[in-house]
Amino acid sequence: MRSQTATEMDRRYRDADFLRNRYVEAGQSASGIAEDCGVTRPNAVRPRNARVGVKRHASVTSSTVSRWLDRHGIERDSNYQDRAWLAQQYVDRGRLQQDIADDCGVTKSTISHWLSRHGITDGAS
């Protein structure tokens, strides 16, 4: 088996099997996949680079990975979007938002968004 060049490594995010394996089976985030494919942090470095004359090189961002996930129709279980399931986890079982997020492979802010969208509170307030 031949080794992959840097360009081939950077473009793995376009491959449906690679994405499915990393995102669905391994539960890796789009940001994690982007980092594995050679992501830089363009928003963090762009202003400084522009001031010192450094040209920005092509990079893979989490939004790029997310677009390719969408193009291939790859998604995880989205139980967290279901009102009854989410209420059971958060209210009935008393789980923390971060725990639910970790189990669903999303961020805590995603869980917070869906709780708010469904009007679900923990009842303590």
Helices and strands as residue ranges (DSSP letters): H 6-10, G 12-14, H 16-19, I 20-25, H 30-36, H 42-52, H 62-71, G 79-81, H 83-87, I 88-92, H 97-104, H 108-118
